[in-house]
Amino acid sequence: MPEASVSESLSRARDRLEAALSAAGRPADSARLLAVSKTKPANMLRQAYAAGQRAFGENYLQEALEKQQALADLDDIEWHFIGALQSNKTRDVAEHFNWVHGIDREKIARRLSEQRPPALGPIDLCLQLNVSGEASKAGVDIDDLPALAESLLALPNIRLRGLMALPAPSDDRDRQRHAFRQVAVALAELQRRFPEATLDTLSMGMSGDLEAAVLEGATIVRLGTAIFGSRPPRGS
């Protein structure tokens, strides 16, 4: 995608988010875009950065580390790791990322806590909620959420910020909203149980369901193809 196209696509994505927030009666600054840049080259991220984007989401660790090295001159980029995180990759994530979306095990959070360099400050985490109840989906069941949240809030060097969800795809707006409402209700319950915690984040909504997510309170929406174009199949 040419540089102008990245800038233009990013502008359209921002306009879409702004329109969704306006339709929901929410302030324009109450949600932000996370540009999901997996499989995209560093020069495309640099183009988005030049157009004002700062938060980028990556799923593949080695690819992300290479991009971070290529973009090391841009010292205010905010790196988000999205998705399942294996134990043998926690050190690199702890040392090179600002956020992790998708924690569903205390073991992984504990390793991030132990391996986070203190000079970097706490790493921000979102617990992934299995809102669709699918056995094949990652994420913690809603009944297990309070106990897991309590254990993470006791760990140093990490900061539990809220919840992340990836509901089953649906073209039905009501079904989309129902799934996201469950996430919002779950966060509200955690806020009630743990009033001293900084639980302010709902990471939910992508290209197909951004509007529904914003209506239900999303504070971070994750857009990839809408900004960078379609992705080739992994491994091609």
Secondary structure, DSSP 8 states (H G I E B T S, - for coil): --HHHHHHHHHHHHHHHHHHHHHTT--TTS-EEEEE-TT--HHHHHHHHHTT--EEEES-HHHHHHHHHHTTT-TT-EEEEES---GGGHHHHHHH-SEEEEE--HHHHHHHHHHS-GGG--EEEEEEE-TT--TTS-SB-GGGHHHHHHHHHT-TTEEEEEEEE-----S-HHHHHHHHHHHHHHHHHHHHH-TTS---EEE---TTTHHHHHHTT-SEEEESHHHH-----TT-
